Amino acid sequence: MNSYLEIYITGLSGYFLGISYILYVVLGCVILFRDDDYYNNDLMYNLQNVCMFAFHFTAFMCMCFRSGDMKLMGFYVACQLLMLGIVVVARILYPYADRLFTNNMCMLMTTGFVILTRLNYNKALKQFFIVSISMMISMGVPFVIRRFKFLHTFKWIYASIGIAALGIVLIAGTVTYGANISYTLRGITFQPSELIKIVFVFFVASGFVRARSMSEVFVTGSMALVHVLILVLSKDLGSALIFAFICVVMVFVATGNFLYVIGAGVLGGAGTLIAYRMFTHVQERIDAWIDPWIAIDNSGYQITQSLFALSSGSAWGVGLMNGNPNAIPFVEDDFVFSAIVEEMGFVVGISLLAVCMTSFIRALKMGACLRSMFYRLLAVGLGSSYIFQVFLTVGGGVKFIPLTGVTLPFVSYGGSSVLTSIILFEVLTGVSLIVQDEKDFYERENAQHDEE
Amino acid sequence: MREKMLNMMKNESLKAQKHMKRSSAAIVYTGIAICLLFVCMSVYMVRYASTHEIEMFDNSYNTYAIRLSREYLRGSIYSSDGQLLAYSEAEGADAASQKRIYPYGNMFAHSIGYSSHGRMGVESEGNFYLLNYHSGLSNKAQAEADSELVTADSVYTTLDTGLQQVAFDSLGVYKGAVIITEVKTGRILAMVSKPDFDPNQIDSLWNDMLNDKTNTSLLNRVTQGQYPPGSTFKIITTLEYLRENNNSYSNYHFNCNGSFTYDGSTIKCYHGSAHGSVDFATSFAKSCNSSFANIGVGLDRSMFEQTLEDLLFEKDLPYDLPSSISHTQVSESTDTHNLMQASIGQGQDSISPLHLNMITCAIADGGELMKPHLIDRVESESGSVVKNFGTESVGRLMTKEESALLTGLMTEVVERGTGTRLKSDSYTAAGKTGSAEFSTLSKGDSHAWFTGFAPVESPEIAVTIIIEGAGSGGEYAVPIAKRMFDRYFTE
């Protein structure tokens, strides 16, 4: 009887997971399109949380049945309480903040907990602590963003921090898989390039606070180039691409001049060509992207295993614990998206991308209605950094672009990745507070104007 | 002064506003670009995964198929008349204990194939479907309650046990191959290759068969046999002649004295028999080598090469399982001797029975070729159709007019030529025989070929036969073809 029930529950769970994810996305889109009154969407946000909890519960129940391991239920309760805590605390601390960022962050972390539990329970446990600590660290970030009005004055401090930190990694860092990208501290590997990304966005944003002239673009652009070159020398190509992309988007938004994008495109193309000629590991990745099947034994192994996972997944997935995602090397870090599609299907996979997109579009919309150039650039820069990282990791895993070895924010396992992503979203939440402040300010000013 | 200042300030703020607008436009463009990028990526992902689904499923690096085989009983294979051709049995719910059983033994050895030690035939082509399950959760739950395994989807083939039996029996102890295809749909009704093996005992036979170089029992001669086409190639030489002579052969005459010499090369008729004064139709019906060598030396080499390309020579055949590529020596640089040899299907030319059958089908179907296939549909254990393999056109190999003229010539082969043993009261048939010499050392050893179709008025099936080392096609292959046609048209 027990197994009879189990078959129905596990068999139907795939559809339930997909549908709750779709509902979550639909609600997110509704919120996105009626966003003039941020804090009047409470019902939608709460419904989103319901979808999130339904997804979470179904996934863990399914895994408990399949594995027969009831300790998972304990872990589920802990995760659930953590998510609930984040949602409630954010609501209490910042009642006027945009809840979409918090909700999306929790939804993605929930997905991360589900797939990590399935892939490697120990890593899921570690992830739980990383998330808890990161949340504690970054809960105050929106407050800092809102209250400290002098953040745009530290331009050269941001640049020095960035270049110094990346430089130290280049010189002293350990070699991991052909790339010098990490410090190791008490067994937890830490990639400074992740956190520096945020500092870098602050740097570029503060660069354009006053002037938007050619010379300003040149100065900021060359400092950005230094960052990118250090990363290229460290063989951290994924981060180099992200930094370059952030810089181009922010210059474009700051100046409104498309010529800079074309210029950067030419420069980037030439750079890629040179990198292809110079570095064997770049060649290997590009060749494995063009035809992974001939190199299935070595450089194409990861990507072909990822493609196998995607193709067996189809629309609703093979079901949690039913696939073999652990066949993909480094699945928890770089290929977590493929594992999600294999076991939960394209429906959940594409919905997940849509969740990322709603966060990004929300950041852009915020940017577009901000009058302060610094915060406008901050919103756009952070949003672009986030979405481009998603693009790199998912695109690499599905053979849309060559592999770059970056993580999927909030979902992949990893200390610095999770911390950085959380801080990034908290900054965006802080910027949403500025949007409110600006609105109130101009409303008051207009009212005064009318009185006069 | 003050006004000037105010004006300047106004200008400044206008400029700033304008700039903000441009900046906002940049944000919108960025958003649109990234959205498009994500849409493209999602579409690419789904498309790549679905178009390469079966290819990836069968990749030996993919563990998915193995996992499924540990979960379900492998699906059954049925003939088009509903007979069970292959099924699996297991002890209780232990999927690892499953055994594959082939009730017809040797009869379907190459067409159904086997599924251990690699895969072959329908077992290979349908592997993806035979491992996937679409019968719903309630069946699964029921099986679980009865502690049994559920069976994956079944594959229904196009094969007909009656025709297959006749083809299998008719070949007897000879080595050779038979293929019967439905002309208008491309459904393969029978496919026999000999020597064969018992797929039930594949495990114990495997090593012996691999090492046995004389019998090559594992080879499916229908699809992978490479034979000299012999006189059946005259169909192609004729097509080329028609193309170079405005679809007319009425002006052609030749006086055959048993051999033809040109440029120091000599071609002899079969057993050196002289055919006397012959026109084109008689040359074709009597399969006069001398006359066709004479035709051959008059042909344009590059046009001939093009025609052969149209007929799928030197190309992968439109067939889902492994098949050999047919070769020809005809090209711009072919010397006269080889061109004469090629025109009568000797020398370096090679063709598989499947390929010859395709050409025959195209002639029968007005020039258009339907893709030959073995799988008709996939059904779940609960009876719902999972996938239908419909008729699929490969395209036109020749014009309608050309196919009509070839049909006429091939009809005369049966009426008054080398295929008179095929004459029947109940149907009219058209075809071409061949006696392909395969040894350059001992003359006289020849493979007996026949390829043809019936009824002429509205063709239904095409039969292609080769019997290795039997002798002349008219004597050995045609009677077997007749048994096949008789069986098809009387049942």
Interface residues (C-beta under 8 A of the other chain):
Chain A: S3 Y4 I7 Y8 G11 L12 R212 V249 F252 V253 A254 T255 G256 N257 F258 I296 Y301 T304 Q305 L307 F308 L310 S311 S312 G313 S314 V318 N322 G323 N324 A327 V341 F346 G349 I350 L353 M357 F360 I361 L364 G367 A368 R371 M373 R376 V380 S384 I387 F388 F391 V394 G395 V398 K399 F400
Chain B: H19 M20 K21 R22 S23 S24 A25 A26 I27 V28 Y29 T30 G31 I34 C35 L37 F38 C40 M41 S42 Y44 M45 V46 Y48 A49 S50 H52 E53 M56 F57 N59 Y61 N62 T63 Y64 R67 L137 K140 A141 E144 A145
